[in-house]
């Protein structure tokens, strides 16, 4: 069972962490913007406070009839306010913008920005300063200036919405960059997968050596395994060949014994020994062919046209006494290409058609089509066919269901081995003609003629 996608995990991780970073940056920028606005407001209020303090000349308020430069101090509830409180806390003077509202600066020790309640309970940012006079030390006045906090809050909200849109675009751009980075970072793995696929299909024998250093050790390990497997298979082939050749001498001796028995008139024993020697020779040849098949060179891709192989095998079978009496019906597009070595394909078609020839009455039908990524070859005859139980065991080595026919029972098992080694499969069915239908699914395609 496969785990979750590495690409998906990297992209989700990048998207989440970029999103969290954007959120943190957003909160930080909004906070800094608010601090900046409040600092600017404090600077303006402090300048206004200094101008008011400069105009106060004793308890009689001096020259406060000169209006301040900003007209909002003159408009009722204009958003900018000032007020001067006497020693008893009573309001001695205030800006027209306060109209009928009195500010409560509370206890004032030093000029500092603080929150106040303004008209209709609106929150204000205020700055207050207590001033005294040398001639009357107990007659302290408190000068207060304030402005609406809502203006700052509105600016912060507007900035936050604009910032959110900008950060969303930045998040999208960084996420796209992360997608590209992940794609480029995982590209060597895709190349590695293609290289392994090439090895499996026979287009390459080893992985290339030009992978990035991070996956270089993995490539070296895979190549090492391939080299070790190749050496082991070569050793096994050599041992099988040695064993087969080692059996040739005893079989030759048995053949000589069979000839002597026949010369002495013991034909029954000679025939039995001859059948035994032929069976052993056929099985040895089969094992050698199978070993050669499994160890066939994978230095180049195998791609073989199907129609010429079928025509070649049928042409050979027609020259036999049995094949000349059979009607061979072939429907194979010229563009049928299968991913098998030519020798493997001819041997496969040969054993399947030979099996059909031996069991049919007078007709063998060969049809070729496409199914998914496979070319399927159907060989059907009008012989007696097989039961369901017989079809289950027909591909076992040495099993013969028709004892009246000659042979070793290895034909369909050879076909099964060739097809499976090349990534296909074999299916036995009852044929439309009444006999057996052998359906071969081979990797390949039907190209336009």
Secondary structure, 3 states (H helix, E strand, C coil): CCCCCHHHHHHHHHHHHHHHHHHHHHHHHHHHHHHHHHHHHHHHHHHHHHHHHHHCCCCCCCCCCCCCCCHHHCCCCCCEEEEEECCCCCEEEECHHHCCCCCCCCCCCCCCEEEEECHHHCEEEEEEEEEEECCEEEEEEEEEEEEECHHHHHHHHHHHHHHHHHHHHHHHHHHHHHHHHHHHHHHHHHHHHHHHHHHHHCCCCCCCCCCCHHHHHHHHHHHHHHHHHHHHHHHHHHHHHHHHHHHHHHHHHHHHHHHHHHHCCCHHHHHHHHHHHHHHHHHHHHHHHHHHHHCCCCCCCCCEEHHHHHHHHHHHHHCCCCHHHCEEEEECCCCEEECCCHHHHHHHHHHHHHHHHHHCCCEEEEEEEEECCEEEEEEEECCCCCCHHHHHHCCCCCCCCCCCCCCCCCHHHHHHHHHHHCCCEEEEEECCCCCEEEEEEEEEEECCC
